Amino acid sequence: MIEKRVPKDVRSYKMKTCAGLCTVRQLLFTVGAVGCAAICYFFVLRPLGIRDYYLIFIAAMICGLPCLAFGWFEPMGVPLEKWAVFAVRYMLAPPNRVEKQKYITTEDTRKKKKKKKPITKKELMQHPEYRGYR
């Protein structure tokens, strides 16, 4: 009989492509990184007339590294684009949050809890199941 191991959490499973080397998301971001490096070379470095190959390589990698990071790096199991949004919101949020105070009005002070009406002996005789509710 053929057996296949099933992950505990189905949502954590990521389908692999390219003979099992990377996921579709990683493949797309890698292609995007190569595209960014090519755009950096053809539209920025080539018109400037830079001939130093090490400098070209470093500049192309600097342009392509963010794309690679978004595809391959997952801090705390969260995709980097979601994590970046959380980080920016955390940095922009005020450090000391002031709670809104609830002002007490006279209407609130007038409302009092109603006392429960005690069960009479007559009701207990008619309904013996009330004994547990005393």
Residue, then its C-alpha position, 0 to 999 in steps of 0.5 A: m500500500i502507498e503511504k504519504r506523510v500528511p502535515k499536521d496543519v494543512r495550511s503550512y504545506k507549500m507546494k514545491t516546483c522546479a523539481g522540489l527546489c522552491t515554491v512558486r512564490q520563491l520562483l516568481f520573486t527570484v525571476g523578479a530579482v533577476g529582472c530588477a538586476a537587468i533593469c538596473y544594468f541596462f537603464v542605469l549602469r550601462p548609460l553611465g559607462i561603468r566598465d568595472y564588472y565588480l561594481i556592476f555585480i554589486a549594484a545589480m545585487i543591491c537592486g535584486l536583494p529586496c526581491l529575493a528577500f521578499g521571496w525567500f525570507e519569512p520572519m516568524g513564519v509570516p511572509l515578508e510583505k505582511w511582516a513589513v506592513f506590521a513593522v511599519r504600523y508598529m513604528l508609526a503607532p503612538p508609544n503611549r496609548v491613552e484610553k478613553q475615559k468613561y464619564i459617569t452620568t446621573e443616569d448611570t448612578r440611578k440604575k440599580k440592580k433589581k433584587k430578586k423576588p424571594i420564592t414563597k412557600k406556596e410556589l415551592m409547594q406547586h413547583p418543587e424544582y424551584r428548590g435548587y434556585r434559592 
